[in-house]
């Protein structure tokens, strides 16, 4: 991978059950990651 794309990929995937019983569906949504202590950085091995 040449570069990081934190703006597009730093997010949580949220899954919600919609409906009841066997015919329920799953809705996917996304929520941004809140940076608190540590800024993301490239791993260097």
For each residue, the residues with C-beta under 8 A, 3 or more apart:
1: 4
2:
3:
4: 1 40 42
5: 8 9
6: 9 10 40
7: 10
8: 5
9: 5 6
10: 6 7 32 33 40
11: 30 31 32 33
12: 30 31 32 33
13: 28 29 30
14: 28 29 30 31
15: 26 27 28
16: 26 27 28 29
17: 24 25 26
18: 24 25 26 27
19: 23 24 25
20: 23 24
21: 24
22:
23: 19 20
24: 17 18 19 20 21
25: 17 18 19
26: 15 16 17 18
27: 15 16 18
28: 13 14 15 16
29: 13 14 16
30: 11 12 13 14
31: 11 12 14
32: 10 11 12
33: 10 11 12
34:
35: 38 39 40
36:
37:
38: 35
39: 35
40: 4 6 10 35
41:
42: 4
43:
44:
45:
